[in-house]
Each structure stands twice: as C-alpha cells, then as structure tokens.
Amino acid sequence: MDERVSPVRGAGLLAGKTVMISGASSGIGAAAARLFTGEGAAVVVMARRENELKELVLEIEASGGRATWSVGDVTRPEDVDRAVAMAVERFGGLDGAFNNAGYAGVVFGPLHELPQEDFDRIMDVNVRGTWNCLRSQIPVMLAAGHGAVVNTASSAGLIATGAPSPYVAAKHAVLGLTKAAAAEYGAHGIRVNSLVVGTTRTEMINAAVEAEPALKEAFVARQIQRRMAEPHEVAEAALWLLSDRSSFATGSHVAVDGGILAT
Ligand SMILES: NC(=O)c1ccc[n+]([C@@H]2O[C@H](COP(=O)([O-])OP(=O)(O)OC[C@H]3O[C@@H](n4cnc5c(N)ncnc54)[C@H](O)[C@@H]3O)[C@@H](O)[C@H]2O)c1
C-alpha cells in the first residue's frame, strides 16, 4: 500500500471520522458507539428509544468521546434524513455508517404458523430500513468523494439458521443491497460491506428466549464455539470495515459467527 495514504500509526482507527450508527440504543449498536468513539470517531447514534440513546451519549462524553443522538425509526425516511443531517451539521460530514437496526420477531416456527404481520415488520425494519439509510447517506458520501458503509446482516443472510423465515429472507436481501450499492458506488470512493453475525447476547436474543426458553440451548449449540458472542466482539469487525485499514474490502461480508457457517 502507498505509505502516503496509510493510516497514521498510533491514532485511533477512526480518528477524524464521523459515523452514524442505527439501532444504537442497545446490543451491537451501543457497543459499536463505545468502541468507535474510543477509536477517535464522532458518532450520531440513532434508534427509537431516546432515554437509552441519551444515557449512552452522556457515558461516551464522560469518557472524553464525541457523540450525539437522533431519535428515529429506520422505516421512516425522514427520520433517517434527520440523523444524517445531524452528522453533517454537528460534526461536519459523514465518513461512515453502521446500518445496524434490525428486528427478528419473537415467534420462531414454520412459516405457515407465523403471524402475517411479522413478515411485514421484519422486512420493513431490516430491508426498507437499510435501503432508507443507504438512500440518505450515499448523497453525502458522493459529495465528499469517500465513505464506508457496513450493513448488519446475519448468518441467516447466507443459510437457513432456524431463524424465522422472513428474517432469513430479509438478511439475504441486506447482503444483496450491500453488493448492489458497492457495485454502483465503488468507483466513487464509497465502500459497502456487511457483517454476517452469529448469535449474540443482546435484547433481540433475550426476547426470543423469553418467548420460547428452549431456544437458549439451540442458540448456543449451533455455534462451534458453543457460546454466544458478546456485542463488542461483533462491533470489532464493523470497526475494521469502517476504517481505512479495510481499504480494498467492498461488496463483501465479514463473518463473526462463532463458526455457524463452517458446519
Ligand atoms: N443478536 C443476534 O444474535 C444477532 C444475530 C445476527 C444478526 N443480528 C443483527 O444485529 C443487529 C443488532 O441487533 P442486536 O442483536 O444488537 O439486538 P438489539 O435488539 O439489542 O438491537 C437492535 C437495535 O435496533 C433498534 N431498532 C429496531 N427496530 C428499529 C427501527 N425500526 N428503527 C430504529 N431502530 C430500530 C433497537 O431499538 C435496537 O437499538 C440487528 O440488525 C440484528 O438483526 C443479531
């Protein structure tokens, strides 16, 4: 690599960058906000729950980081636009985006037994939400001539993991959107990748286990490491993909799945 464009040694991996994180009120998104700000980024955290976002921002500021929040639902384009505008107004641009908000539903079972509304909601949050984020973020990145985007998919984006079928379909679609966007904007300096995430100890999994306790054992057993990930372990891969260290990675995915795909 040309030394002139190598990241500065000793500086945080995201030093000088502004990153928007959706679905940041808990789990992987909140862990990412802590990690990214520790690596020098200014972040705009977005989700629907204001109290959680506010507490997260105060925690980050107390440890010397830069963060602000924007309350919104990723299924509503105007809410996403507001978060993007906040990044530009408050921090001067948008270098990276972690499009991480997602919803799996809490009913696990064969598709003919799932509530019809689960299909709509799961598609809406995961697919339309990612689409809304890309549509809003890309113009700012095009104007700047650079950008890096990471969309949170899942091992269910590549195989039928036993997750609800609309979620399997939705996360396959997230991988498709990632590839299409990467192809369309690669020549404009914008990289788009996704994370293929294995079972992670977050509210999403807690909700499923609460609804169906037997799921807990299955969630652990399907990973060859025989445990769930902690949210910060997943955020580490997003950090790399958003940093200049991953400069030749685009249109692809990084799997942080405890080995689900290996078996
Ligand atoms: N936990 C897992 O096992 C697992 C596995 C694979 C993929 N994922 C994916 O990881 C991502 C993060 O989930 P998590 O595991 O941290 O769970 P989580 O429930 O803790 O976090 C999900 C976040 O998305 C937010 N969110 C949900 N719907 C939203 C909407 N319409 N608008 C804005 N925000 C919304 C939630 O409020 C929350 O902040 C999701 O995309 C999920 O599909 C999780």
The ligand as a Gaussian input file, in Angstrom:
#p B3LYP/6-31G(d) Opt

LIG

0 1
 N      -28.248000     -10.861000      18.446000
 C      -28.073000     -11.751000      17.489000
 O      -27.962000     -12.949000      17.748000
 C      -27.965000     -11.316000      16.055000
 C      -27.576000     -12.273000      15.101000
 C      -27.467000     -11.876000      13.775000
 C      -27.731000     -10.572000      13.416000
 N      -28.130000      -9.669000      14.361000
 C      -28.417000      -8.322000      13.924000
 O      -27.685000      -7.403000      14.699000
 C      -28.338000      -6.130000      14.643000
 C      -28.378000      -5.531000      16.028000
 O      -29.215000      -6.317000      16.858000
 P      -28.825000      -6.701000      18.354000
 O      -28.532000      -8.139000      18.360000
 O      -27.836000      -5.750000      18.863000
 O      -30.232000      -6.579000      19.088000
 P      -30.887000      -5.395000      19.901000
 O      -32.331000      -5.723000      19.945000
 O      -30.165000      -5.156000      21.172000
 O      -30.613000      -4.145000      18.965000
 C      -31.412000      -3.820000      17.863000
 C      -31.393000      -2.335000      17.758000
 O      -32.166000      -1.939000      16.634000
 C      -33.111000      -0.984000      17.082000
 N      -34.252000      -0.980000      16.220000
 C      -35.127000      -1.982000      15.980000
 N      -36.067000      -1.574000      15.120000
 C      -35.756000      -0.290000      14.796000
 C      -36.323000       0.671000      13.956000
 N      -37.437000       0.408000      13.257000
 N      -35.747000       1.897000      13.856000
 C      -34.631000       2.190000      14.555000
 N      -34.048000       1.317000      15.388000
 C      -34.606000       0.100000      15.497000
 C      -33.411000      -1.405000      18.506000
 O      -34.053000      -0.397000      19.236000
 C      -32.015000      -1.676000      18.978000
 O      -31.331000      -0.470000      19.247000
 C      -29.689000      -6.382000      14.001000
 O      -29.649000      -5.988000      12.645000
 C      -29.841000      -7.878000      14.092000
 O      -30.706000      -8.373000      13.096000
 C      -28.235000     -10.010000      15.671000

